[in-house]
């Protein structure tokens, strides 16, 4: 293992995996509790539009470099704020607009990739994930994003829990529900930006939900679910990363398949425990 970690790209991948697991464990339970999985999918696919535009601008001979991750961040945050404004106007067609953002974001990305001369391998890694190619600069960006998410969740934890578990109760307590919902959507957008580097746009939803599903099998306490989600996310990412490196398998797919197998094992063991308990106490 020490030999593997002597390579800088493996060190970057390790840091990226841990950062992604932390942010997943923090935000994933809120996303699942608020039934925001479809919103997360829409935001992640919208990011492709920003990636395409940033990549195209980077090939225009500008005096400064525009990294694709910057374009993804701007696009996802704009989409999150737009969805937040729909909440304020109390429109009941959020699914419709999410679907539109999903399709338009991907279409914009495809157009600008087509307009950019040459092949765009970096964008393919953003689609399908390649944690082994994450540069140190992007790890630093991920660290800043994770720090923002951690601090924000720590400050507004009770409010986020209130709107996630019982929005009407939160309104009755005169909490700033709209602000909390918009803030949670923005944090979801930032989380997606970190996950794109690890598993790609197409697999973001899986890494947001699988650790939460595993944690929910082990506890019903919200704080414990968050802690277990972080731990299971780290286990999934590191084991998937090791498998990817060992057998030369796509990293994003390795991580998600590892998570799926771990979820099946946990559910199976829990089912066996229930059967055993039933047999002992019929």
Buried (B, 14 or more C-beta within 10 A) or exposed (E): EEEBEEEEBBBBBBBBBBBBBBBBBBBBBBBBBBEBBBBBBBBBBBBBBBBBBBBBBBBEEEEEEBBBBBBBBBBBBBBBEBBBEBBEEEEEEBEEBBBEBBEBBBEBBBBBBEEBEEEBEBBEBBBBBBBBBBBEEBBEBBBEBBEBBEEBBEEBBEBBBBBBEEBEEBBEEEBBBBBBBBBBBBBBBBBBBBBBBBBBBBBBBBBBBBBBBBBBBBBEEBEEBBBBBBBBBBBBBBBBBBBBBEEEEBBBBBBBBBBBEBBEEBEEEEEEEEEEEEEEEE
